[in-house]
Structure formats: structure tokens, C-alpha cells
Amino acid sequence: SGIEGGMHPGNEPHMQQASSSMNEGSQMALRRNNALSLMASAASAFDAAKDIMEALRSKHSNLASELEILLTEIGSRFVTLPEERLLAVVNALLHRCYKYPTATTAEVPPALKKELSGVCKACFSADAVNKHVEFVREYKQDFERDLDPESTSFPATLADLTERLKHWKNVLQSNVEDRFPAALKLEEESKVLRDFHVVDVEVPGQYFSDQEIAPDHTVKLDRFGPDVAIVRRHGSSFRRLTLIGSDGSQRHFIVQTSLTPNARSDERMLQLFRVMNRMFDKHKESRKRHICIHTPIIIPVWSQVRMVEDDVTYNTFPEVYDNHCARNGREADLPIAPYKEHLNQAVSGQLSPEAILELRHQAYIEITKHVPDNILTQFIYKTLINGHLLWAYKKQFAIQLDFHPAYDANGMIEFNEPVSFRLTRNIQSFFSSFGAEGLVVSAMCSAAQAVVAPKEEYTVDPLRVNINWLSRSSVEPEKLVRDGFDLASMVLALL
């Protein structure tokens, strides 16, 4: 009875608070233990890989030294020029201005000023003055006058800064295209690679398939191609090397430099896509349609240098659009300006959601006046030589659209838009109603079935390795695999 008397109703809130705090403490402890276990497993994996590398170095010392020479030569000889790097930085800053969630009439945000100040210091540092005298003499004074936040002539608004960046982009792009050739000679860029010939070095990318490759069937690296092409995409420039195998095959790789730490996530996503390709290949309907996700080979050279598989026949949508604008004498960024101007009032928070939706619709109508819906169709019609190839290409293109989902901080798929997935006007026009309502829908259903069909233990286990990088210290990895990461819903929503 004394115990029962102690259980007064007024004590129930305190008991509930105590129990909730205990649950939170246990959850925090569980998350901390999971984080420690992940760190321990990562450290043990690193130690195991280190032991394997040391064993291989000691057993194949000559081959290891040759590979180190090869990677050092690639990472040091095929970096971009300072004008190309400055053009890439200006292009990135320009797109940052387009995406910044402030009105164009507002003052330049402090974060953007800080970035511009860092760019001026990095591009025209004392080291750059000593290494690239002509570059510093030509650009330093004008660039700092226009874009240095400490300058008296620095733009007052975001719109003015956008115009300055567009001016510098046009100047640098014109200089880069006019002054530098479209291809370089390997014998002039690297005599080491020109004379490189080691019998035991294999062409990379042969072991990503499920089929076992016999040792006598592996393709060895015979030599490098004599021409080094300069690839310019999205305001950036890359050097493209050609690796010629012992069987006469050619593999092309572009050398990417100045990478950020986030670039390693691309390799994790490719691992995930390769697992999904195996699922597509094991399912009857997806295999019949040849559904697969493009997974180029990535070779890390240094911490900030890597080689990415490329193809000379690649064409991107921005390149098609840029060619259309150049042929018609239009500015490629012209549709962005009316969109930003229409949404100035929406960014300030003075309008209701219905009014903001109406503004977005008006901006969309303005954009359609500058971007017709037949740009892609005209490009493909002019590229392919006859109707048979056009029909085959259209059919295969409709079922091979890769999807690239976006994730939030917790590793979940983001759906911030009312319509989470849509086809652009140009793609829909090229597919026509038959392709959009027939081929695309059937390919989506087949891909979703391929992901859902395998048993749960088969689906989760191969992905568990690729899920770990998505988790944070505050997220339980087991919960991510069990509840948060649903591949079926990803394919249904984003394919």
C-alpha cells in the first residue's frame, strides 16, 4: 500500500519525461556505437588494403615503380592552363549567381563576396605571378577591378555582378578557343608516356562485369595514342588520353584536375548503379529491353586528379543547346534573366503561394519563347543519315534515360517539387506521344520490377556496402537499409 500511495497521478508526467530521456539516451548511445563500429570497420578495411598494397609492392617492385611513374606523369603533365582554370571558376560563380535564392536587385551576399575574394587571391597569388607571368600581366588588374570585393568599382547588386561575370566568361572563352589548339601532340607534352611500354600493365576497367576473365585473355596496355584532344564542356577544359590495348582496341579517358572531396561520391554512386545493372540483367523484361545505367570507369590518380572514361561520340544536351544558340546568334543564358526577374517579388516573401505559382507560370511562358521544343529533334535528324537509324535510335534512347536521384542530409531521396519527375519539352517532343506514353512507361515498369523482384536478402546484401557512405553519425545504418533506402520507390519515382 505504501508503494501504491507513492504512485500519485501527479508523478506521471515526471515519469514520462524520465522514460523519454532514457529512450533518447539509449538511442544516442546506440548511434554512437554504430558510428564507432563504422569507424572501426573503415579503419580495419584501410589497414587491410594497406597490407595488400605493401605485399604487392614487395612482390612486384618494378611494376609498382612503373605505375607510379605513369600516374605521376599523367597527374602533372595534363593539367589545365591558368586561363582555362579561371574560365571554369567564372562559369561556376555565374551559375552560383543564377541559383542564389535572393532577388537580383538585392546586394551581393557576403558568402559570394568571400568566394570572389578567395578567387582573386588564389588565381593571382605570388606563386601564380612567378609561374604564369603573361597570364597575371594580362588579367590581374582588370579582373580585380571588376570582381574584387575590396575594389571601389565592385558591383552593388547581384544583377550587376551577374553581368560582370557574363562579360568575363565571354572574354575568357573567346581567348581560350582562339589561342589554344583543339588537340596536342603527346610527344611534345610527355616523352615519358610516348616511350612508355610495360608488358604487365593492363587496360583499366576489365573487371567490372560478372564474368570471370582468364589471365591469358586480359588486354594489356600497349601504348598511348599520339594525339591528346582538348575537351571543353560546361565551361571547363580537360585533356583526353587514348589508351591502345594489345588487341588494338582504344579506350579514351579525360583527365580531371582540381577535384573537391565530394568527387569521391561519384565512385560510390557508380558502385550502386553497377549493382542495379546486375539486377536489370537478371530480370527478363529489363534484359529484353537492354535497360542499363551508364557507368563510366573512374581511375583515381591523386587526391585531386582522376581519369574518367569518355567517348569521342559523346554529345551533351548543353552542347546541343549552345550550338543552336551560336547558329541563331542568341545568348545561351538569355532565358535565365526573365525567370529571375519574374521571381524577384516571390523571393522577397511579399506574395501568396498562389501568386508565386502564377509568376512561375508566366516565367515559364517567357522561357518557351527563347527555347523552342525542337532543338534536340533537329540535332538528331541532322546527325542520323536515314529513317531506319532514326527509329532505332529513338526507341533505344527512350528506354535508356539514366536517373540521378538527389539525397538530403539523412540519405533520403529529396522531393521538394510538387512534380518530382518530368520530361523536358525537347525530350517529349523528340519521343512523341507514342514514345512518352509507351516506351518510357514500359521501361519504367520493367526497371521497377527488376529491382523489386529479387528476394530481400539478395537486394539488401549487395547494397549494404554502398549504403554505408550515405549514413551519417546521427543515422542508424540498419534503419537506412531497412526503412529509409527503398530502391523500388526510387526507380518508380525517378526513372
C-alpha positions in Angstrom: 0.0 0.0 0.0 2.9 2.3 0.6 4.2 1.7 -2.9 0.7 2.3 -4.3 0.5 5.5 -2.3 3.8 6.7 -3.8 2.3 6.2 -7.3 0.5 9.6 -7.2 -1.1 10.7 -10.5 0.9 13.9 -10.3 4.1 11.9 -10.8 3.1 10.5 -14.2 4.5 13.5 -16.2 7.8 13.3 -14.4 7.9 9.5 -15.1 7.1 10.0 -18.7 9.8 12.7 -19.1 12.3 10.4 -17.3 11.4 7.5 -19.6 11.6 9.7 -22.7 15.0 11.0 -21.6 16.2 7.4 -21.0 15.0 6.4 -24.5 16.8 9.4 -26.1 19.9 8.5 -24.1 19.8 4.9 -25.3 19.2 6.0 -28.9 22.2 8.3 -28.7 24.3 5.6 -27.2 23.2 3.2 -30.0 24.0 5.8 -32.7 27.4 6.4 -31.0 28.1 2.7 -31.0 27.1 2.4 -34.7 29.3 5.3 -35.6 32.3 3.8 -33.7 31.7 0.4 -35.4 31.6 2.1 -38.8 34.9 3.9 -38.0 36.4 0.7 -36.8 35.3 -1.2 -39.9 36.6 1.6 -42.1 40.0 1.6 -40.3 40.3 -2.1 -40.5 39.5 -2.0 -44.2 42.1 0.7 -44.7 44.7 -1.4 -42.8 43.8 -4.5 -44.8 44.1 -2.6 -48.1 47.4 -1.1 -46.9 48.8 -4.5 -46.1 47.7 -5.8 -49.6 49.4 -2.9 -51.3 52.6 -3.4 -49.4 52.6 -7.1 -50.3 52.1 -6.3 -53.9 54.8 -3.6 -53.9 57.3 -6.0 -52.4 56.4 -8.8 -54.8 56.2 -6.6 -58.0 58.6 -3.8 -57.2 59.4 -3.0 -60.8 55.8 -2.9 -61.9 54.9 -0.7 -58.9 57.6 1.8 -59.8 56.5 1.9 -63.4 52.9 2.6 -62.4 53.9 5.3 -60.1 55.9 7.0 -62.9 52.9 6.6 -65.2 50.4 8.2 -62.7 52.8 11.0 -61.8 53.3 11.9 -65.4 49.5 11.9 -66.1 48.8 14.0 -63.0 51.5 16.6 -63.6 51.6 16.9 -67.4 48.0 17.2 -68.3 46.7 19.9 -66.0 44.7 22.8 -67.5 46.2 26.2 -68.2 45.5 29.2 -65.9 43.1 30.8 -68.5 41.1 27.5 -68.6 41.0 27.3 -64.8 39.9 30.9 -64.5 37.2 30.3 -67.1 35.9 27.3 -65.1 35.8 29.3 -61.9 34.0 32.2 -63.6 31.5 29.8 -65.1 30.9 28.2 -61.7 30.4 31.6 -60.0 28.0 32.7 -62.7 25.8 29.6 -62.1 26.1 30.3 -58.4 24.6 33.7 -59.0 21.8 32.2 -61.0 20.9 29.7 -58.3 21.3 32.1 -55.3 17.9 32.5 -53.5 17.9 36.3 -53.4 16.4 39.0 -55.6 18.5 40.3 -58.5 18.1 43.8 -57.1 19.5 42.9 -53.7 23.0 43.4 -52.5 25.7 40.8 -53.3 25.5 38.2 -50.5 28.5 38.1 -48.1 29.2 34.4 -48.9 29.5 35.3 -52.6 31.8 38.2 -51.7 34.0 35.8 -49.7 34.2 33.4 -52.6 35.2 36.2 -55.0 37.9 37.4 -52.7 39.3 33.9 -52.4 39.3 33.5 -56.2 41.2 36.7 -56.6 43.8 35.7 -54.1 44.2 32.1 -55.4 44.3 32.9 -59.2 46.7 35.8 -58.8 48.8 34.7 -55.8 52.6 35.1 -55.6 53.1 31.6 -56.8 51.0 32.4 -59.9 52.9 35.6 -60.5 56.2 33.6 -60.7 54.8 30.7 -62.8 52.5 32.4 -65.2 53.8 35.9 -65.8 52.0 36.6 -69.0 48.6 35.4 -67.6 49.0 37.7 -64.5 50.1 40.7 -66.6 47.1 40.3 -68.9 44.2 39.6 -66.5 45.1 40.6 -62.9 44.4 44.3 -63.0 41.1 44.2 -64.9 39.8 41.2 -63.1 40.5 42.6 -59.6 39.0 45.9 -60.6 35.7 44.3 -61.8 35.3 41.4 -59.3 37.4 42.0 -56.2 35.0 42.9 -53.3 37.7 45.3 -51.9 37.7 47.3 -55.2 35.8 50.6 -55.3 34.1 49.6 -58.6 32.7 46.3 -57.2 29.1 45.7 -58.4 26.4 46.9 -56.0 23.7 44.4 -56.8 23.5 40.7 -57.8 22.3 41.6 -61.3 25.3 43.8 -61.9 27.6 41.1 -60.6 26.0 38.6 -63.0 26.6 40.9 -65.9 30.3 41.3 -65.0 30.7 37.6 -64.7 29.0 37.0 -68.1 31.4 39.6 -69.6 34.4 37.8 -68.2 33.1 34.4 -69.3 32.8 35.6 -72.9 36.3 37.2 -72.8 38.0 34.1 -71.4 36.0 31.7 -73.6 36.9 33.6 -76.7 40.6 33.8 -75.7 40.8 30.1 -74.8 39.1 29.0 -78.1 41.2 31.3 -80.3 44.6 31.0 -78.7 44.8 27.3 -77.8 44.6 24.4 -80.3 41.9 21.7 -80.2 44.5 18.9 -79.9 48.0 18.5 -78.6 50.8 16.1 -79.5 51.8 13.5 -77.0 55.5 13.7 -78.0 55.5 17.4 -77.1 53.5 17.0 -73.8 55.1 13.9 -72.3 58.1 12.0 -73.7 57.7 9.5 -70.9 54.3 8.4 -72.0 55.4 8.4 -75.6 58.1 5.9 -74.8 56.1 4.1 -72.1 55.9 0.3 -72.8 55.5 -2.2 -69.9 54.1 -5.6 -70.7 52.3 -6.3 -67.4 50.1 -3.2 -67.2 46.5 -3.9 -68.1 43.9 -1.5 -69.6 41.7 -0.4 -66.8 38.0 -1.4 -66.5 38.1 -5.1 -67.4 36.9 -6.5 -64.1 33.6 -4.6 -63.5 31.5 -7.3 -65.2 30.2 -10.5 -63.6 32.1 -12.7 -66.0 35.5 -14.1 -65.0 38.3 -13.1 -67.3 41.0 -15.6 -67.9 44.6 -14.3 -67.3 45.6 -15.0 -70.9 42.6 -13.0 -72.2 43.2 -9.8 -70.4 44.0 -6.8 -72.6 47.4 -5.2 -71.8 48.3 -1.6 -72.3 50.4 -1.4 -75.5 50.9 2.4 -75.8 49.3 5.8 -75.6 47.7 7.5 -78.6 49.7 10.2 -80.4 47.1 12.9 -80.1 45.8 14.5 -76.9 42.4 16.1 -77.5 41.2 19.1 -75.5 37.6 18.6 -74.5 35.7 21.7 -73.5 32.4 21.1 -71.7 30.3 23.3 -69.4 32.9 26.0 -69.2 35.7 23.5 -68.2 38.6 22.1 -70.2 40.0 18.6 -70.0 42.8 16.6 -71.7 41.7 13.3 -73.3 44.2 10.5 -73.5 43.8 7.4 -75.7 44.9 4.0 -74.3 45.6 1.5 -77.0 45.4 -2.1 -75.9 47.3 -5.2 -77.1 44.2 -6.3 -79.1 44.1 -3.0 -81.0 41.2 -1.6 -79.0 41.1 2.1 -77.9 39.8 3.5 -74.6 39.5 7.2 -74.1 39.9 8.9 -70.7 39.7 12.5 -69.8 42.0 13.9 -67.0 40.0 15.9 -64.4 42.0 18.1 -62.0 41.2 20.4 -59.1 38.6 18.0 -57.7 36.7 18.6 -54.5 36.4 16.0 -51.7 32.8 15.4 -52.8 34.0 14.0 -56.1 34.6 10.6 -54.4 30.9 10.2 -54.0 30.7 9.7 -57.8 32.5 6.5 -57.4 30.1 5.3 -54.7 27.1 6.1 -56.9 28.7 4.1 -59.8 29.1 1.1 -57.5 25.4 1.4 -56.7 24.5 1.7 -60.3 26.6 -1.4 -61.2 24.6 -3.4 -58.6 21.4 -2.2 -60.2 22.6 -3.1 -63.7 23.1 -6.7 -62.4 19.5 -6.7 -61.2 18.4 -5.4 -64.6 20.4 -8.1 -66.4 18.8 -10.9 -64.3 15.2 -9.8 -65.0 13.5 -11.0 -68.1 11.7 -7.8 -69.1 14.5 -5.4 -68.4 17.1 -7.6 -70.1 14.8 -7.9 -73.2 14.8 -4.1 -73.4 18.5 -3.8 -72.8 17.9 -1.5 -69.8 21.1 -0.4 -68.1 22.6 2.6 -66.4 25.7 4.1 -68.0 28.6 3.6 -65.6 31.9 5.1 -66.9 35.2 3.9 -65.4 36.9 6.3 -62.9 40.6 5.9 -62.1 41.8 7.9 -59.1 45.3 9.2 -59.9 45.9 11.6 -57.0 43.7 13.1 -54.3 42.7 15.9 -56.7 43.3 14.2 -60.1 41.3 11.4 -61.7 40.8 9.8 -65.1 37.2 9.3 -66.3 36.2 7.1 -69.2 35.0 9.2 -72.2 33.9 8.6 -75.8 34.6 10.7 -78.8 30.9 10.4 -79.9 29.5 11.9 -76.7 27.3 14.9 -77.0 25.6 16.5 -74.1 22.3 18.5 -74.0 24.1 21.8 -73.1 26.4 21.3 -76.1 23.4 20.9 -78.4 21.7 23.9 -77.0 24.9 26.0 -77.2 25.3 25.1 -80.9 21.7 26.1 -81.5 22.2 29.5 -79.8 25.5 30.1 -81.7 23.9 29.2 -85.0 21.0 31.6 -84.4 23.1 34.4 -82.8 21.4 34.1 -79.4 22.9 34.2 -75.9 22.8 30.8 -74.2 21.9 32.3 -70.7 19.2 34.6 -72.1 16.2 32.6 -70.7 17.5 32.7 -67.1 17.3 36.5 -66.9 13.5 36.8 -67.3 13.0 33.9 -64.9 15.0 35.7 -62.2 13.3 39.0 -62.8 9.8 37.5 -62.6 10.6 35.9 -59.3 12.1 38.9 -57.5 8.9 39.6 -55.7 8.5 35.9 -54.8 11.9 35.8 -53.2 11.2 38.8 -51.0 8.2 37.0 -49.5 5.6 39.6 -50.3 3.3 37.3 -52.3 1.0 34.4 -51.6 1.8 30.8 -52.8 -0.9 31.2 -55.5 0.7 34.4 -56.8 4.1 32.8 -56.8 2.8 29.8 -58.8 1.3 32.3 -61.3 4.6 34.1 -61.6 6.4 30.9 -62.2 3.9 30.0 -64.9 4.5 33.4 -66.6 8.3 32.9 -66.4 7.9 29.5 -68.0 5.9 31.0 -70.9 8.7 33.6 -71.4 11.3 30.9 -71.5 9.4 28.9 -74.1 9.7 31.9 -76.4 13.5 31.7 -76.3 13.9 27.9 -76.2 11.8 26.1 -78.8 10.9 22.4 -78.3 12.5 21.1 -81.4 16.2 21.8 -80.7 17.0 18.2 -79.8 14.9 16.8 -82.6 16.6 18.9 -85.3 20.1 17.9 -84.0 19.3 14.2 -84.1 17.6 14.5 -87.5 20.7 16.1 -89.0 23.0 13.6 -87.3 21.4 10.4 -88.4 21.5 9.5 -92.1 18.2 7.7 -92.7 14.9 6.9 -91.1 15.8 3.3 -90.1 18.6 4.6 -87.8 16.3 7.3 -86.5 13.6 4.9 -85.4 16.1 2.5 -83.8 17.9 5.4 -82.0 14.6 6.9 -80.8 13.4 3.6 -79.5 16.6 2.8 -77.6 17.0 6.4 -76.4 13.5 6.3 -74.8 14.3 3.3 -72.6 17.9 4.3 -71.7 17.3 7.6 -69.7 19.6 7.4 -66.7 18.3 8.8 -63.4 20.4 10.5 -60.8 18.4 10.9 -57.5 19.2 13.7 -55.1 19.7 13.0 -51.4 19.2 15.1 -48.3 21.4 15.2 -45.2 19.9 12.0 -43.8 20.5 10.0 -47.0 16.8 10.1 -48.1 15.6 11.0 -51.6 14.5 14.6 -51.9 11.2 15.5 -53.4 10.9 19.3 -52.9 8.9 19.9 -56.1 5.1 19.2 -56.5 6.0 17.1 -59.6 9.0 15.0 -58.7 9.8 13.8 -62.2 9.0 15.3 -65.6 10.3 15.1 -69.2 11.6 18.4 -70.7 9.8 19.8 -73.7 12.6 18.9 -76.1 12.8 15.3 -74.9 9.0 14.9 -75.0 8.9 16.4 -78.5 11.5 14.0 -79.7 9.8 10.9 -78.2 6.4 12.0 -79.4 3.3 10.7 -77.6 4.0 7.1 -78.7 7.4 7.1 -77.1 6.5 9.0 -73.9 3.3 7.0 -73.2 4.5 3.7 -74.5 8.3 3.0 -74.4 9.1 5.2 -71.4 6.3 3.8 -69.3 7.1 0.2 -70.1 10.8 0.8 -69.4 10.0 2.3 -66.0 7.8 -0.6 -65.1 10.4 -3.1 -66.2 13.1 -1.4 -64.2 10.9 -1.2 -61.1 10.1 -4.9 -61.4 13.7 -5.8 -61.8 14.5 -4.1 -58.5 11.5 -5.4 -56.6 11.7 -9.0 -58.0 14.7 -10.3 -56.1 14.3 -11.6 -52.6 15.0 -9.1 -49.8 18.2 -10.8 -48.6 19.6 -10.6 -52.2 18.6 -7.0 -52.6 19.9 -5.7 -49.3 23.2 -7.5 -49.0 25.0 -6.2 -52.2 23.8 -2.7 -51.4 24.9 -2.7 -47.8 28.4 -1.7 -48.7 27.1 1.2 -50.9 24.7 2.4 -48.2 27.3 3.0 -45.6 28.6 6.1 -47.3 25.1 7.6 -47.3 24.7 7.3 -43.5 25.8 10.0 -41.0 26.7 9.6 -37.4 23.2 10.6 -36.4 21.6 8.0 -38.7 21.4 4.3 -37.9 22.8 2.3 -40.9 20.5 -0.6 -40.2 17.5 1.7 -40.3 18.7 3.2 -43.6 18.9 -0.3 -45.1 15.6 -1.5 -43.6 13.4 1.6 -44.0 15.0 4.7 -45.5 16.6 3.5 -48.7 13.9 2.0 -50.9 15.3 1.2 -54.4 11.9 0.4 -55.7 10.3 3.7 -54.9 13.5 5.4 -56.2 13.1 3.8 -59.6 9.3 4.3 -59.7 9.7 8.0 -58.9 12.8 9.0 -60.8 13.4 6.6 -63.7 
